[in-house]
Amino acid sequence: MTLEAEKQAPADDASEGSSEDKGTAEASKPGPKAEETLPLTGVRVVDVGTFIAGPYTGAILGEFGAEVFKVEHPVAGDPFRRFGTPTDVPDCTLAWLSEARCKKSVTIDLRVPKGAELFRRLVGKSDVVIENFRPGTLENWGLGWDVLSRPNPGLVMLRVTGYGQTGPYRDRPGFAHIAHAIGGLSYLAGFPGQTPVTPGSTPLGDYMSGLYGAIGVMLALRHKEKTGRGQVIDIGIYEAVFRQLDELAAAFALYGKVREREGAGTVIACPHGHFRTKDEKWVAIACTNDKMFARLAEGAMDRPELTSTGLYGLQAKRLAARDEVNEIVSVWTQSLTRDELMDKCLAAQVPIGSLNNIADIFADPHFQARGDLVPVEDPDLGEVVVPGVIPKLSKTPGRICSLGPRMGAHTDEVLGEVLGLSAGELSRLHKTRVI
């Protein structure tokens, strides 16, 4: 492989975690599997980011075979270790265990000269470096792109920040919650005339930027295979959010249209929203055209009269009487349990889905069949269930070789094997807290 041939590290430095291919549904379960079958085997990644934006890219690359070194401060570590639900293991929240998967923890203090030297050497033997400090931070430590790429011209560097490396906002602190606001997503979330809400309680912008980061790294590695040259990937979290907003930019540029909050539905289709059931659950129903509404009214509700052109058979009529139509559908859904509604709508080919909480997801046979919930054994906590690997590749599926590592668990292994440090050198570095 081109990347492996260009790497300065010895060929036997490749990672060893693996799993057995048991088909698409179980592709992400850990177990014995020839590591060379994974598409990113031979790619070495140094992840020096914190929290999710940036490091999520490293986790994705690790799931598909890359050897990922998670570089952390030797005392504090990544603050994401303490974010989310604590476990009985110090500095290993459930969020950390899930999202720092498939990495080896290496502790180096980048702010001291010896630590910076070790980092430069480690990056010099790697293909990719991931960072999400504020612009200029690595440069202040003597670890900017020019320094890191000079001895390693094939280096790919992913830089994720709130606003990107350029522009008037580049030095502002950035978080997913702020990116949702700046990028235009939060303005759309909520009900008309009410306070905009957070679109879900998870940092979607961080995950979005991590996904774009993985795409950027793969594109850059492809370029490196052809030319031998690396490059910088620059992502602003707000940009990853903004890129998801379908036609908003075009609609405003052409017609001056500003989309407002639309609640659980949409102004362009009806009925299209969330409806309560008899057993106090919720379903989502989507009727985007007249044919789908006919299926709902005639096949599921047994109300064929609703489809007449004089009532609601035409989309324009339904949109003009949106509240009335939604009320008719709501009264019907509240007369049946969620399971009864699902059966009636699916039998009539009406698009419907349950508004699942996490307990519903665990009980859902489709999630089980697709391998979307994967139990992974932790040495201290036992079995921990985490989301499975996506995308699902038919020939080279990814795997979860490990959960988030204990802080510094692989420092001696990596610095010893990759940089060739002796036991005495490692001991001295530990005593001076460089590592």
Legacy VTK file of the C-alpha trace (Angstrom):
# vtk DataFile Version 3.0
C-alpha trace
ASCII
DATASET POLYDATA
POINTS 435 float
0.000 0.000 0.000
1.324 3.401 -0.928
0.724 4.987 2.452
2.450 2.160 4.276
5.417 2.315 1.933
5.823 6.037 2.484
5.534 5.828 6.265
8.784 6.309 8.129
7.854 3.820 10.863
8.751 0.114 10.603
6.173 -2.075 8.892
5.599 -4.141 12.057
4.231 -1.091 13.881
0.718 -1.661 12.482
-2.114 -2.067 14.981
-3.262 -5.526 16.023
-6.890 -5.130 17.247
-9.320 -7.003 14.962
-12.664 -8.748 14.576
-14.322 -11.502 12.547
-16.613 -10.682 9.630
-19.946 -12.262 10.499
-22.014 -10.462 7.866
-23.432 -6.984 7.570
-25.601 -7.193 10.674
-22.672 -8.122 12.910
-19.884 -6.353 11.059
-19.038 -4.021 13.916
-18.762 -6.667 16.630
-15.253 -7.180 17.975
-13.508 -10.500 17.529
-10.643 -12.149 15.648
-10.272 -10.891 12.120
-7.305 -10.412 9.803
-6.488 -6.731 10.272
-5.124 -6.448 6.770
-8.676 -6.785 5.387
-9.607 -3.373 6.808
-9.332 -0.519 4.271
-7.252 1.820 6.466
-4.746 -0.706 7.714
-1.289 0.892 7.465
-2.577 4.428 8.077
-1.285 5.991 11.290
-3.201 8.870 12.894
-2.179 11.203 15.733
-5.287 12.688 17.369
-4.454 15.626 19.622
-7.972 17.060 19.692
-10.397 17.287 22.601
-14.097 16.536 23.037
-15.819 15.386 19.805
-15.175 17.752 16.903
-12.013 16.351 15.345
-11.582 13.310 17.622
-14.769 11.807 16.153
-12.913 11.673 12.844
-10.175 9.675 14.564
-12.707 7.192 15.920
-14.198 6.648 12.462
-10.771 6.087 10.928
-9.909 3.698 13.763
-13.053 1.649 13.169
-11.809 0.904 9.664
-8.287 -0.129 10.571
-6.220 3.020 11.112
-3.835 3.011 14.071
-4.941 6.021 16.107
-2.818 7.544 18.878
-4.864 9.741 21.197
-2.349 12.291 22.542
-3.421 13.840 25.867
-1.934 16.034 28.561
-0.269 13.748 31.172
-2.106 15.312 34.124
-5.492 16.554 32.901
-6.045 14.400 29.842
-8.837 15.144 27.409
-11.625 16.940 29.363
-14.112 14.798 27.455
-13.103 11.993 29.839
-15.196 13.781 32.479
-18.109 14.766 30.223
-21.346 12.815 30.495
-22.393 9.988 32.803
-19.594 8.921 35.193
-18.643 5.280 35.654
-16.822 3.481 38.451
-13.596 4.036 36.523
-12.090 7.513 37.101
-11.926 9.749 34.024
-13.901 7.300 31.904
-17.449 8.528 31.405
-19.824 6.597 29.196
-19.413 9.324 26.574
-15.642 8.802 26.601
-15.910 5.017 26.384
-18.250 5.279 23.405
-16.634 8.085 21.415
-12.920 7.510 22.083
-13.172 3.976 20.742
-10.444 2.317 18.692
-7.628 4.557 19.994
-4.453 4.210 22.039
-3.884 6.821 24.761
-0.459 8.465 24.768
0.267 11.230 27.279
2.635 14.032 26.193
2.867 17.593 27.480
3.099 19.596 24.259
3.811 22.827 26.121
7.316 21.830 27.219
10.235 21.570 24.749
10.869 17.855 25.272
7.178 17.065 24.884
6.970 19.121 21.702
9.996 17.234 20.373
8.359 13.863 21.077
5.178 15.025 19.366
7.083 16.169 16.275
8.821 12.811 16.072
5.549 10.920 16.451
3.843 12.999 13.768
6.889 12.488 11.564
6.136 8.763 11.559
2.415 9.208 10.898
0.087 9.918 7.993
-2.531 12.125 9.647
-2.664 14.563 12.545
-5.989 15.795 13.955
-6.299 18.937 16.089
-9.067 21.302 17.205
-7.287 23.959 19.257
-8.062 27.602 18.622
-6.157 28.921 15.572
-2.549 29.682 16.410
-2.284 27.441 19.492
-0.107 24.772 17.898
1.955 27.478 16.212
2.638 29.045 19.612
4.023 25.706 20.781
6.227 25.377 17.685
3.969 22.663 16.261
2.268 24.365 13.355
1.756 22.955 9.866
5.017 24.313 8.488
7.036 22.670 11.271
5.210 19.321 11.249
5.088 18.910 7.470
8.697 19.882 6.762
10.149 16.437 7.588
6.922 14.689 6.510
5.719 16.227 3.217
2.983 13.617 2.886
1.347 14.654 6.163
-2.400 15.262 6.188
-3.525 17.720 8.875
-7.162 18.065 9.926
-7.930 21.324 11.743
-11.427 21.678 13.213
-12.425 24.896 14.984
-15.613 26.799 15.668
-15.169 29.187 12.734
-12.247 27.882 10.679
-8.663 29.087 10.356
-9.554 32.313 8.518
-12.192 35.032 8.679
-13.125 37.697 11.244
-14.477 35.147 13.753
-11.492 32.782 13.645
-10.356 33.568 17.205
-13.759 33.193 18.838
-14.343 30.147 21.043
-16.604 27.627 19.338
-18.890 24.879 20.582
-21.569 22.813 18.855
-24.347 24.738 20.613
-22.969 27.996 19.196
-22.444 26.429 15.766
-26.098 25.349 15.672
-27.029 28.991 16.246
-24.534 30.621 13.862
-25.082 27.997 11.156
-28.849 28.606 11.023
-30.136 25.330 12.468
-31.324 26.475 15.892
-33.413 29.269 14.375
-35.475 26.594 12.619
-35.953 24.388 15.693
-39.123 24.825 17.751
-42.680 26.030 17.231
-43.778 29.218 15.455
-43.503 32.303 17.608
-41.781 30.477 20.458
-38.190 30.413 21.710
-35.888 28.502 19.339
-34.721 25.262 20.917
-31.585 23.147 20.779
-32.030 20.652 17.924
-31.693 17.560 20.065
-29.689 17.318 23.263
-26.512 16.081 21.573
-23.698 18.161 20.012
-24.786 17.523 16.431
-22.385 20.116 15.016
-19.409 18.301 16.523
-20.486 15.017 14.991
-21.209 16.670 11.642
-17.766 18.270 11.536
-16.227 14.923 12.494
-17.958 13.268 9.559
-16.770 15.973 7.161
-13.339 15.567 8.715
-13.321 11.867 7.843
-14.339 12.691 4.270
-11.606 15.325 4.076
-8.939 12.954 5.391
-9.901 10.253 2.896
-9.810 12.739 0.014
-6.431 14.036 1.158
-5.032 10.505 1.525
-6.215 9.723 -1.991
-4.388 12.826 -3.228
-1.313 11.710 -1.295
-1.413 8.295 -2.961
-1.276 9.982 -6.351
1.215 12.765 -5.609
3.020 11.932 -2.366
2.024 15.321 -0.985
-0.102 16.066 2.042
-2.319 19.063 2.779
-4.369 20.884 5.431
-8.105 20.285 5.890
-9.819 23.321 7.436
-13.331 22.863 8.888
-15.446 25.332 10.839
-18.103 23.566 12.916
-20.710 26.139 11.900
-20.020 25.274 8.237
-20.800 21.606 8.818
-24.143 22.706 10.282
-24.901 25.214 7.533
-24.238 22.618 4.823
-27.254 20.598 6.043
-29.874 23.314 5.459
-31.162 22.124 2.053
-32.574 24.999 -0.066
-32.398 27.847 2.465
-29.549 29.714 0.762
-31.002 29.437 -2.729
-34.515 30.402 -1.574
-33.238 33.530 0.135
-30.909 34.537 -2.681
-33.590 34.189 -5.366
-36.774 35.151 -3.536
-35.761 36.733 -0.231
-37.511 33.905 1.627
-36.598 33.414 5.292
-37.797 30.067 6.600
-39.257 30.228 10.096
-39.824 27.628 12.770
-42.406 25.077 11.684
-42.744 22.936 14.797
-43.102 19.208 14.243
-44.376 19.643 10.702
-43.588 21.599 7.574
-45.376 24.341 5.655
-45.104 22.446 2.370
-46.949 19.236 3.297
-49.935 18.163 5.406
-50.472 16.054 7.455
-46.785 15.871 8.175
-45.800 15.874 11.828
-45.869 14.181 15.223
-49.066 12.759 16.655
-49.925 11.473 20.132
-51.342 7.966 20.585
-53.882 6.421 22.950
-51.118 4.929 25.101
-49.350 8.305 25.472
-46.664 7.594 22.909
-45.893 9.445 19.696
-45.641 8.630 16.005
-44.364 10.553 13.007
-46.582 10.573 9.923
-45.445 12.018 6.597
-47.885 12.641 3.753
-46.021 14.654 1.160
-48.492 14.262 -1.723
-52.126 13.505 -2.514
-51.503 9.807 -3.108
-50.018 9.336 0.352
-52.899 11.224 1.952
-55.353 8.975 0.118
-53.603 5.943 1.564
-53.892 7.436 5.034
-57.532 8.538 4.776
-58.914 5.555 2.853
-56.655 2.677 3.824
-55.704 3.469 7.415
-58.392 5.808 8.794
-61.320 4.375 6.804
-62.398 7.946 5.972
-62.552 7.995 2.152
-64.685 11.141 2.175
-61.643 13.140 3.315
-60.014 12.622 -0.068
-62.695 14.424 -2.076
-61.556 17.500 -3.966
-64.106 19.513 -2.053
-62.449 18.614 1.236
-58.773 17.628 1.545
-57.945 15.488 -1.457
-55.705 18.152 -2.956
-52.513 19.338 -1.284
-53.494 22.979 -1.671
-56.757 22.346 0.196
-54.941 20.576 3.007
-52.346 23.318 3.353
-55.072 25.945 3.517
-56.792 23.989 6.288
-53.643 22.724 7.995
-54.876 23.017 11.600
-58.170 21.355 10.738
-56.524 18.445 8.956
-53.969 17.928 11.709
-56.757 17.931 14.302
-58.695 15.257 12.392
-55.610 13.067 12.183
-54.724 13.749 15.828
-58.164 12.685 17.062
-57.777 9.456 15.101
-54.250 8.674 16.349
-55.328 9.243 19.960
-58.017 6.599 19.551
-55.426 3.875 18.919
-52.271 2.583 20.570
-48.930 3.132 18.914
-48.711 -0.492 17.801
-52.241 -0.386 16.369
-51.411 2.782 14.443
-48.208 1.305 13.113
-50.057 -1.796 11.898
-52.826 0.165 10.162
-50.528 2.679 8.487
-47.945 0.168 7.355
-50.657 -2.069 5.924
-51.883 0.925 3.909
-48.332 1.894 2.830
-48.469 5.143 4.809
-45.036 6.477 5.905
-45.047 6.219 9.709
-42.451 5.743 12.416
-42.365 5.604 16.172
-40.762 8.510 18.034
-38.301 6.258 19.811
-36.633 6.954 23.103
-33.509 4.943 23.835
-35.492 2.196 25.588
-37.590 1.826 22.430
-34.414 1.607 20.352
-33.011 -1.188 22.494
-36.271 -3.114 22.043
-36.473 -2.478 18.303
-35.762 -5.649 16.277
-34.506 -3.650 13.297
-31.709 -2.063 15.326
-30.767 -5.545 16.521
-30.864 -7.073 13.060
-28.679 -4.315 11.612
-26.057 -4.544 14.352
-26.678 -0.955 15.407
-26.222 -1.776 19.114
-22.901 -3.450 19.828
-21.875 -4.932 23.192
-18.166 -4.403 23.835
-16.334 -5.841 26.826
-14.565 -3.365 29.107
-11.901 -4.803 31.472
-13.392 -3.028 34.507
-17.039 -2.386 33.709
-17.928 -5.541 31.825
-20.239 -5.298 28.831
-20.911 -1.793 27.530
-23.344 -1.311 24.645
-22.425 1.398 22.128
-23.661 2.433 18.657
-22.393 0.232 15.874
-20.101 1.143 12.988
-21.416 2.918 9.923
-21.240 2.888 6.975
-21.651 -0.863 6.525
-19.187 -2.052 3.904
-19.924 -5.407 2.273
-16.287 -6.443 1.731
-14.317 -4.600 4.403
-16.676 -3.766 7.294
-15.340 -1.809 10.215
-15.166 -3.005 13.810
-14.925 -1.724 17.360
-11.612 -3.070 18.614
-11.786 -1.267 21.966
-13.687 1.328 23.959
-12.167 4.632 25.064
-8.771 3.862 26.617
-7.531 4.582 30.133
-5.371 7.704 30.209
-1.778 6.987 29.215
-2.383 3.242 28.912
-0.321 3.037 25.715
2.308 5.724 26.309
5.239 3.389 26.928
4.160 0.984 24.199
3.859 3.664 21.511
6.877 5.769 22.425
8.955 2.658 22.915
7.950 0.831 19.730
7.414 3.765 17.374
10.096 6.193 18.608
12.469 3.611 20.016
12.715 5.102 23.517
14.386 2.873 26.096
12.879 1.926 29.452
15.299 4.320 31.143
14.314 7.211 28.894
10.632 6.519 29.473
11.188 6.423 33.221
12.929 9.808 33.206
10.169 11.329 31.081
7.530 10.034 33.496
9.402 11.465 36.500
9.582 14.916 34.903
5.908 14.673 33.819
6.726 15.205 30.162
4.679 12.042 29.598
LINES 1 436
435 0 1 2 3 4 5 6 7 8 9 10 11 12 13 14 15 16 17 18 19 20 21 22 23 24 25 26 27 28 29 30 31 32 33 34 35 36 37 38 39 40 41 42 43 44 45 46 47 48 49 50 51 52 53 54 55 56 57 58 59 60 61 62 63 64 65 66 67 68 69 70 71 72 73 74 75 76 77 78 79 80 81 82 83 84 85 86 87 88 89 90 91 92 93 94 95 96 97 98 99 100 101 102 103 104 105 106 107 108 109 110 111 112 113 114 115 116 117 118 119 120 121 122 123 124 125 126 127 128 129 130 131 132 133 134 135 136 137 138 139 140 141 142 143 144 145 146 147 148 149 150 151 152 153 154 155 156 157 158 159 160 161 162 163 164 165 166 167 168 169 170 171 172 173 174 175 176 177 178 179 180 181 182 183 184 185 186 187 188 189 190 191 192 193 194 195 196 197 198 199 200 201 202 203 204 205 206 207 208 209 210 211 212 213 214 215 216 217 218 219 220 221 222 223 224 225 226 227 228 229 230 231 232 233 234 235 236 237 238 239 240 241 242 243 244 245 246 247 248 249 250 251 252 253 254 255 256 257 258 259 260 261 262 263 264 265 266 267 268 269 270 271 272 273 274 275 276 277 278 279 280 281 282 283 284 285 286 287 288 289 290 291 292 293 294 295 296 297 298 299 300 301 302 303 304 305 306 307 308 309 310 311 312 313 314 315 316 317 318 319 320 321 322 323 324 325 326 327 328 329 330 331 332 333 334 335 336 337 338 339 340 341 342 343 344 345 346 347 348 349 350 351 352 353 354 355 356 357 358 359 360 361 362 363 364 365 366 367 368 369 370 371 372 373 374 375 376 377 378 379 380 381 382 383 384 385 386 387 388 389 390 391 392 393 394 395 396 397 398 399 400 401 402 403 404 405 406 407 408 409 410 411 412 413 414 415 416 417 418 419 420 421 422 423 424 425 426 427 428 429 430 431 432 433 434
